[in-house]
């Protein structure tokens, strides 16, 4: 079927035209005469990335189960089509009906990564929707943002009508009913936003004023509308076995980044790593019922034809029924060409036994995340992983037949020293040495150890939200230290080292902890030509620098400055359950290199028990 919005001539002239034609396996089609609310669900990146995102699949299924609601999809057009659409005045359209996004009632944008912010403006711009919410009229869709980045929505607050704080399965039904109620009485856009502001978890940024101190830090927040609270509590699903989950996920026409069935086995994490935002904002830990997971696995594999299923969580080894679930999958799909993948496993015998069951050790590599090169720094970040754990795990893996190991580290962590940096190379060398301790006749070829470093970025709602981050030059200098030390190692031919782009990390740091004043820089960066900033070859640092200068943004104020303990943060009006006092205690403990036990060993009093469910509730006295 030819896309109604694009001619055959245009489709034939662009890269991967299947990104824009819709009609995939399991796409929902509805009779528009039976629909009274149109919802465009957007992932502000290319189709292959967006189609790999589980959250979009869940929400797409949820909305389309709602009576009278039609959820359609839209992704960011790649540079080639973006140019054609602007030149030919073609409005951005949904994949399901090829209808302009501007004709929808809602545009919902999931925001997974700060570096997609200019793509959000591209979506609005190509849809002919005013970029600033204050300029929208009754004819424009309501623009909603959700996802992990909205735990600090302030750098993009001016572009959104509503933010949904928390997990999306809870109050969207209430929002749809509020929309119908308002439309029935011919209510205005403002009146609808007032109704929305009364729904738990929904934040209307136009209704919250920010007061600043003379030094540029936030002084206070003030509601300017009686319908809007000054504090927003995140929405949470406690029973995640009795909620929405797509039995028939969409199957893309072209290979997606994750071309497989994704089965979410639990939410949250017991581990308490001090750098990890997801581990804090998704507290408390909640497991899915194993019988529910078995049933969903069978249905999803049957409805999609995928040949791989990924068991997803922040720490898969901690799922209490993992062995039972894996045994079921192996027994059910033995010899049927279905692979099972397990991201986020720990370095221990249990995990390796699990991986042996599901992986061809001669084809696959093991991935571990020590995060820091020294034990001292792993204690600072509360990684809960010793060098002995890492080496023993690798030893077991090598004896089991593996010979490829990938290691993930961070550079620029709080209190990091040159010794910590060199420790990345030295730990990689020790792992290679472990391999060569095995008798030659028992080895599986040569060993390959690949160490990759990202640059540390302090994120909101973590103990490190007070921490300074490095400059671009400091990041690169640290990578050079690691690289030089790596080349000095005895087994250097077996070692490989990669590092992330430093300039991208700095901008991500600005956007992660920025306030509402940063929105001007985002706007100007987009107007200057920034797009697909998450893609290394598309990122243009000089345009971001120009935008910050034009917007009067002091980069060091938002990135390299250590925050005062009593400082009010731009995101402090959001209640995640995890208290600021707990995060501050953990920040102080990090400076003393003190390790905190995980939730299952000892409750740390983080505050998440206030939700009345999950692991932390079960461990209360």
MARZA-530749 format. One record per residue: residue in one letter; x negated, y, z of N, C-alpha, C in turn. Coordinates in steps of 0.2 Angstrom, whole numbers, plus 5000, padded with zeros to 4 digits. Layout:
BEGIN
AXYZXYZXYZ...
//
This chain:
BEGIN
X499649945000500050005000499650065000X499750114996499350174995499550225001X499050255004499250305009499550365006X500150385009500550435006500150505007X499650505012499350575013498750585009X498450525006497850525002497950494996X497750524990497850494984497350434983X497450394978496950344976496250364975X496250424971495650454969495250474975X495550504980495250524986494950464990X495450414991495250354994494650314991X494550314985494050284981493350324982X493450394984492850434984492550434991X492850404996492550415003492250345005X491850355010491650295014492150255018X492250195017492650155021493350175021X493750175015494350205015494850165019X494750105021495150065025495250095032X494850145034494950175040495550215041X495850235035496450285034497050255032X497150185030497750165027498250125031X498050115037498550075042498750005039X499249985042499549915039499149855041X498749865047498349805049498849755052X498549695054498849645057499149665064X499749655066500049675072500149745073X500149785067500349855068501149865069X501349905073502049915075502349955069X502949935067503349965062504049975065X504350035065504950055068505450085064X506050075064506550115061506550185064X506350235060506350305062507050335064X507550305062508250325064508450305071X508050255074508150225080507650255085X507250305083506750335087506850405089X506750425095506950495097506250535100X505750495101505150525103504550495099X504150535096503550515092502950535096X502550485097501950495101501250475096X500850525095500250505091499650495096X499450435096498850415101498250415097X497750465100497150475097496550455101X496050425097495350415099494950465095X494650515098494250565094493550535092X493550485088492950455085493150415079X492750385075492950355069493350295071X493650265066494150215067493850145070X493250135068492950075071492750075078X492650135081492550145088493150145092X493650185089494350185092494650115093X494650075087494950015087494649965092X494049975094493749935099493849945106X494250005107494450025114495049995117X494949955123495549915126496049965128X495850025131496450065134496950085128X496650105122497150125117497550065115X497350005115497749945114498249935119X498149945125498649935131499149995130X498950055129499450105129499850105122X499550085117499950075111500550025112X500349965115500849915116501349945121X501149975126501550005131502150055129X501850105125502350155122502850115117X502550075113503050045108503549995111X503449975118503949935121504449985124X504350045124504850095127505350105122X505950105124506550115120506550185117X506650195110506650255107505950295106X505450265108504750295107504350255102X504050295097503650265092502950295093X502450245095501750265096501350245090X501050305087500650295081499950315082X499450305078498750315079498450365075X497950395077497550435073496850435076X496350435071495650445073495350495070X494650515071494350565068494150545061X494250585056494050575050493250585049X492950545046492150555045492050615041X491450635041491250695038491550705030X491450645027491650655020492450675019X492850635023493550655022493750715025X493350735031493550795034493450855029X492950855025492750905020493350905015X493550845012494050845007494750875010X494850855016495550875019495550955020X494950985022494951055023495051085016X494651065011494651095004495351095001X495651035002496351024999496951035003X496851065009497351085014497751015016X497450965017497850905019497850895026X498450895029498450895036498350825039X498050815045497850755048498550715049X498550655048499150605048499050545052X499550515054499550455058499450395053X499150335056499050285052499750245050X500150245055500850205054501250235049X501350295049501850325044501550375039X500950385040500550445036500850505037X501250525042501550585043501150635047X501150695046500650745049500750735057X500150745060500150735067500550795070X500550855067500950915069501650895070X501950855066502650835067502850785073X502350765076502450725082502650765088X503050735093503150765099502650775104X502150715104501550715108500950695104X500450725106499750705104499350685110X499250625111498850595117498150575115X497650605118496950595117496650565122X496350505121495950475126495250495126X494950515131494250545132493850505136X493450465132492950415135492250445136X492050495133491350515133491350595131X490950625135490950705135490750725128X490350685124490050705118490550705112X491150685114491750685109492150755109X491950795113492350855114492450895108X491950905104492050945098492450905093X492450835093492950795089493650815091X493750825098494450845100494750905096X494250955096494451015092494551005085X494150955082494250935075494950905074X495150865078495850835078496350885078X496350935083496850985083496851035077X496251045075496151095069496451065063X496251005061496450965055497250955055X497550955062498250945062498651005062X498251065061498551135061498951145068X498651125073498851135080498351185083X498651245086498151295089497651265094X497051275093496551245098496651265105X496851325107497051345113497751335115X497851305121498551285123498951345123X498751405126499051465127499351495120X499051465114499351495108499851455105X500051395108500451345105501151375106X501651355101502351375101502751315102X503451325102503851275102503851215097X503551235091503451195085502851145086X502451155091501851115091501951055096X501550995095501650945100501350965106X501550925111501250925118500650885118X500050925120499350885119499150865126X499050795127498950765133498250735133X497850745138497150705138497150655144X496850595143496750545148496150515147X495950465152495350435151494850455157X494250425157493750445163493550515163X493450545157493250615157493650665160X494350645161494750695164494750695171X494250655174494150665181493750735182X493450765177493250835177493550865170X494150885170494450905164494250985162X493951015167493951085166493551115160X493051085158492651115152493151115146X493651075146494151065140494851085142X494951115148495551125151495951175146X495651225143495951275139496351245133X496151185131496351155125496951105126X497051095132497551045133498151065137X498751045136499351055139499451025146X499250955146499350915151498750865152X498450845158498050795158498350745163X498250675161498550625165497950595169X497950605175497350585179497550515182X497150465180497150395182497350345177X497650285179497850235175498450245171X498450235165499050255161499650215161X499650165165500250115164500850145169X500750195173501250205178501750255177X501650325175502150375175502250405168X502050365162502150395156502950385154X503250335157503950325156504350385159X504150405165504450465168504350525164X503750535161503650595157504050595150X504150535147504650535142505350545143X505550525149506250545151506350615153X505750645156505750725157505850755150X505450735145505550765139506250765136X506550705136507250695134507750745138X507650745144508050785148507950865146X507350885145507250955144507550965137X507450925132507650935125508450935125X508750895129509450895129509750955131X509450995136509751055138509351115134X509051095129508751155125508251195129X507851155133507351185137506751205133X506351255136505751275132505151235134X504651245130503951215131503751225138X503851285141503651305148504051265153X504651255152505151215156504951145156X504751115150504551045150503851035154X503351085153502751085157502851085165X503351125167503551125174503851065176X504251025172504450965174503850915174X503450915170502850875170502450885176X502350945178501850955184502150925190X502850915190503150885196503050805196X502750775191502650705191501950685193X501950645198501250625201500750605196X500150635197499550615192499550665186X500050705185499950745179499750815181X499250845178498950905179499050955173X499351005174499451065169498951115171X498451125167497951165168498151245168X498651255164498851325164499151345171X499351305175499651315181499151315187X498551315186498051315191497551365189X497451415194496951475193496351455197X495751475194495151455198494851525200X494651525206494351585209493551575210X493151615208492451605208492051645213X491551625216491051665220490651705216X490251755219489851795215489251765212X489051705215488551665212488751625206X489351625204489651585199489951515201X489851495207490151435209490851445211X491251385211491951395212492151405219X492551455221492751475227493351435230X493851435225494551405227494951395221X495451355222495951345217496651365219X497051395215497751425217498251405212X498751375214499351355209499651425208X499851435201500251495199500951485197X501151415199501851395197502051355203X502651365205502951335211503051255210X503051235203503151165201502551125202X501951165202501351135201500951125208X500751065210500351065216499651085215X499251105221498551125220498151065220X498351005222497950945223498350885218X497950855214498250805210497950735212X498350685214498050615216498150575210X497550535209497550495203498150435203X498350415197498850365197498450295197X498750245200498350185201498850125200X498750075196499150015196498849955201X499249945206498949895211499049825209X499549805206499649735203499549735196X498949725194498749725187498949665183X499249615186499449555183500149555181X500549615183501249625181501349695178X500949705173500949765170500849755162X500749805159500749805151500049775149X500049725145499449705142499649675135X499249695129499449675123499449605121X499949565120499949495118499749495110X499849545107499649545100499249615098X498649615100498249675099498149685091X498049745089497949765083497249735080X497249715074496649685071496449725065X495849755066495649805060495449775054X495549805048495349785042494649775041X494249825044493549825043493249805050X492649785050492249765056492249825061X492549815067492449865072491849855077X491749895081491149895085491149835089X491749815092491849755096492449715092X492249675088492749635084492949575087X493249575093493449525097494049535101X494349485104494849495109494549515115X494849565119494549585125495049575131X494849535136495249515141494949545147X495349595150495149625156495249585162X494749565166494849515171494949545178X494749615179494849645185494649725184X494849765188494749835188494349855195X493949895194493549925200492949875201X492549895206491849865207491749865215X491449815218491249815225490549845226X490149855221489449865222489249935225X489549985223489350045226488750085223X488550065217487950105214488050175214X487550215216487650285218487750325212X487450305206487550345200488150325196X488550275198489050255193489750285195X489950315190490650355191491250305191X491150255186491750205185491850165192X491250145195491350115201491650145207X491750215206492050255211492750275209X492850295203493550315201494050255200X493750195199494250145198494350105205X494050125210494250095217494950095218X495250045222494949985224494949935219X494549885220494449825216495149785216X495349775210495949735209495849675204X496049615205495949555201496549545197X496449515191497049495188497149415189X497749395190497949325192497649285186X497349225188496949185183497449155178X498049135181498549105176498749155171X498849215173499049275168498549275163X497849275165497349275160497249225156X497349165158497449105154497949115148X498549135150499149135146498949195141X498649245143498549305138497949285133X497449245136496949225131497249185125X497649135127497949095122498349135117X498749185119499149225115498849265111X498249305114497949355110497449315104X497149265106496749225101497249205095X497849175097498249155092498549205088X498649265091499049325087498549365082X497849355084497349395080496949355075X496849295077496349255073495649265075X495449305080494849325082494449255084X493749255083493349195085492949215091X493149265094492749285100493149315106X493049295112493449335117492949355122X493049415124492549445129492949455136X492649435141492949445148492649505151X493049555151492849625153492949645160X492449675163492549705170491849745171X491849785177491249815178490749775181X490949715184490449665187490849595186X490749565181491149505179490949445184X490349445187490149395192490549395198X490849455200491249455206491949435205X492149415199492849395199492949325202X493349315207493349255211493549195207X493849205202494149145198493749135191X493149165191492749165184492649095182X492449045187492248975185492848945182X493448955185494048915183494248945176X494249005175494449035169493949015163X493349015164492848995159492948915158X493048875163493148805162493748795157X494348835159494948835154494748845147X494448905146494248925139493848875136X493348855139492948805136493248735134X493648715139494048655137494548665132X494848725132495448735127495148745120X494548775119494348795113493648765111X493548705114492948665112492948645105X492448655101492448635094492948675090X493248725092493648765088493348835085X492748845086492348905084492548965088X492748965094492849025098492349035103X492049085102491449105107491749145113X491449135119491649175125491049225126X491149285127490549335129490749355136X490149375140490249395147489749455148X490049515147489549575148489649585156X489149615159489149645166489049585171X488649535169488449485174487849505178X487749475184487149495188486649445187X486049455189485449415188485449365194X485849305193485749255199485949185195X485849135199485949065197486649055195X487149085198487849075196487949105189X487749165188487849195182487449155176X486849135177486549095172486849025171X487148995176487448935175488148945170X488449005172489049025168488849035161X488249075160488049095153487849025149X487548985152487348915149487948885146X488548895149489148855147489348885141X489248955140489648985134489149015129X488549015130488049045125487648985122X487448995116486948965112486248995114X485848965119485249005121484749015116X484748985111484248995106484449055101X485049075101485249125097485349195101X485449185107485649245111485149275116X485249335118484749365123485149385129X484749385135485049395141484949475142X485449505145485449575147485449585154X484949615157484949635164484949715165X485149735170485149815171484849825178X484149825179483849835185483949915187X484049955181484150025182483550065184X483050045189482450075191481850025191X481250055190480750015189480449995196X480550025201480350005208480849985213X480649945218481149935223481349995227X480950035228481050095232481650135228X481550145222482050185218482750145217X482650075217483350035217483650045224X483350055229483650065236483950135236X483650185233483950255232484550255229X484650215223485250215219485750165222X485550125227485950075230486150015225X485649995221485749945216485849875219X485549865225485649795228485349745224X484849755221484449705217483749705218X483449655221482749655222482249635216X481649645216481149625211481149545211X481249515217481249445218481849415214X482449445215483049425212482949425204X482649485202482549495194482149435192X481549425195481049385192481349305193X481649295198481949225199482449215194X482849265192483349255187483049245181X482549285179482249275172481849205172X481549185177481249125178481749065176X482349065179482849015178483049025171X483149085168483349095161482849065156X482249075157481749045153481648975153X481748945159481748875160482348845157X482948885156483548855153483548865145X482948895143482948895135482948965132X483149015136483149085134482449115133X482349155128481649185127481749255125X482349285125482449355124482749385130X482449445132482749475138482849555136X483449585137483549655137483549685144X483249735145483249775152483449845151X483949865155484149935155483949975161X483650035160483450075165483650145164X483650185169483750255169483050295171X482950345167482450395169482750455172X482350485177482550555179483050545185X483050485188483450475194483150515200X483650535205483450575211482850545214X482350585216481750565220481250525215X481350515209480950475205480150505205X479750455205478950475205478650445199X478050455197477650425192477650355193X477550335199477450265201478150225199X478650255200479350225198479350215191X479150265187479150265180478750215177X478150205179477650155177477950085179X478350085184478650025187479049985181X479350025177479750005171479349955167X478749985165478249945161478049885165X477849895171477549835175478049785177X478649805178479249745179479349705172X479349745167479349715160478749665159X478149685161477549635161477649575165X477949585171477949535176478449475173X479049505170479549455167479149415161X478749455157478449415152477949365154X477649385160477149335163477549275166X478149285168478549225171478649175165X478749205159478849155153478249115152X477649145152477049115150476849065156X477149065162477049015167477248945165X477748945161478048885159477548845154X477448785155477048745151477248755143X476648765139476748785132477248735128X477248675130477648625126478448635128X478548665134479248675136479548745134X479148785131479348855129479748855123X480148905122480548915116480348965112X479748955109479349005105479049065109X479049125106478749175110479249215114X479049255119479549285123479649355120X480149385121480349455119480649495124X480349545127480649585132480749655130X481349675129481549745127481749785133X481449845134481649885139481949955136X482549975138482850035136482950075141X482850145140482950195146483450245143X483950255147484450315146484150365151X484450425150484250475155484750495160X484550495166485050505171485450565171X486150565171486650615171487050615177X487050665182487450665188488150665185X488650625188489350625186489750645192X490350675191490850695196491050635200X491250635206491450585210490950525211X490350545211489850495213489350525218X489050485222488550515227488050565224X487950555218487450595215487750655211X488350675213488650735210488250795212X487950795218487550855221486850855217X486650805214485950795212485750845206X485150865205484850905199484750855194X484750875188484550835182483950865179X483550825175482950845172483150895166X482650935164482650965157482450915152X482650935146482450895140481650885140X481250935141480550925141480350875147X480650875153480450835158480650755156X481250755153481450685151480950655147X480750695141480350665136479650645139X479450685144478750675147478750615151X479350595154479450535158479450475153X479750485148479850425143479050415140X478750465139478050455137477550425142X477750435149477350395154477450325153X478150305153478350235152478050205146X478050235140477850215134477050205134X476750245137475950245138475750185142X476150175148476050115152476250055149X476750055145476949995142476349965137X476050015134475549995129474849965132X474849975139474249955143474349885145X474949855145475149795147474749735144X474549685147474249625144474649595139X475349585140475749555135476149605131X475749665129476149715126476449695119X476149645116476449625110477149595111X477349575117477949545118478449595121X478249655122478649705125478849765120X479449785121479649835116480049885121X479949955119480250005123480650055119X481250075121481650125117481950175122X482050235120482350285125482850325121X483350355125483850385122483650455120X484150495117483950565115484050605121X483550645122483450695128483950755127X483950785121484350845120485150825121X485350765119486050745119486250735127X485750705130485850695138485950765141X485550815140485650875143486350905142X486550905136487250935134487750895138X487650825138488150785141488150805149X487650825152487550845159487950905160X487850955155488251015155489051005155X489250965151489950945150490250905156X489850865158490050825164490250865170X489850915172489950945178490051025177X490251035171490451105169491151125172X491251195172491851225174492251245168X492751285169493251305164492851355159X492351395162491951445158491551405152X491451345153491051305148491451295142X492151295142492551285136492451335131X492151395132491951435127491451415123X490951385126490351355123490551295118X491051255121491351195117491651225110X492051275111492351305106491851335101X491351365103490951395098490451345095X490351295099489951235096490251205090X490951195091491351165086491351215080X491451285081491551335076490851335072X490351325076489651335073489451265068X489951215069489851155065489651095068X489651095075489551035079490150985078X489950925077490450865076490150805076X490450755079490150685080489550695084X489550725089488950735093488650675097X489150625097488950565100488450525096X488450545089488050505084487450545083X486850505085486250535085486050575079X486150545073485950585067486450645065X487050645069487450705068487350765073X487050745078486950795084486550855082X486750915083486350975081486251015087X485651005090485551035097485451115096X485251135090485151205089485851245089X486351205087486951245086487251245093X487151195098487351195104487051255108X486351255107485951315110486251385108X486451385102486751455100487351465103X487851415103488451415106488451435114X487951405117487851425124487651495125X487251515121486951585121487551635120X487951625115488551665113489051665119X489151605122489651605127489351625134X488751645135488451665141488351615146X488251555144488151495148487451485150X487351485157486651475159486551395160X486251365156486151285156485951265162X485351295165485051275171485551275177X486051325177486551325182486951265183X487151235177487551175177487151105177X486551115176486151045175485551035180X485051085180484451065184484551095191X485151125193485151155200485451095205X485151085210485451045216486051085219X486551045220487151075223487151085230X487351135233487451145241487951085243X487751065249488251015252488951035253X489051105254489751125255490051155249X489651145243489951185237490551155235X491051195232491651175229491551155222X491751095220491551075213492151095209X492051105202492651115198493151065198X493050995200493450945200493750925207X493650975212493850955219494550955220X494950985215495750985216495950915214X495550865212495750795210495650755216X496150705218496050665224496050595221X495450565221495350495218495450435224X495550465230495550415236494950415239X494350405235493650405238493550475240X493350485247493350555250492650585248X492650645248492050685247491550675253X491750665259491350655265490950585264X491350535261490950475260490450485255X490550515249490050525244489450565247X489650615251489050655254488650605259X488950565262488550515267488150475262X488350455257487950415252487450455249X487550515248487050555245486450565250X486650575256486150585262485750515263X486150465262485750395263485250385257X485450405251485050395246484350425247X484350485250483750525251483350485256X483650445261483250405266483050335263X483250325257483150255253483550205257X484150215260484550175264485050135259X485050075260485550035256486150025259X486750035256487450015259487649945256X487949905261488149835258488749845254X488949795250489449805245490149795249X490649815246491349815249491549745253X491349685249491549625252491149605258X490549635259490149625265490249665271X490349725269490549775275490949835272X491549855274491849915272491449975274X491350015269491050075270491450145271X492150125272492550185274492550235268X492650215262492650265256493250305256X493850275258494450305258494950275253X494650235249495150205244495650155247X495650135253496150095256496750135257X496750195256497350235256497950215251X497650175246498150155241498550095243X498350065248498650005251498649945247X498049925244498049865240497349855238X497149805235496449785232496049765238X495449755236494949725240494849765247X494749825246494649865252495149855258X495749855255496349845260496349775263X496149725260496049665263495549655268X495049695267494449695272494549745278X495049775278495149815284495349775290X495149795296495249765302495949775305
//
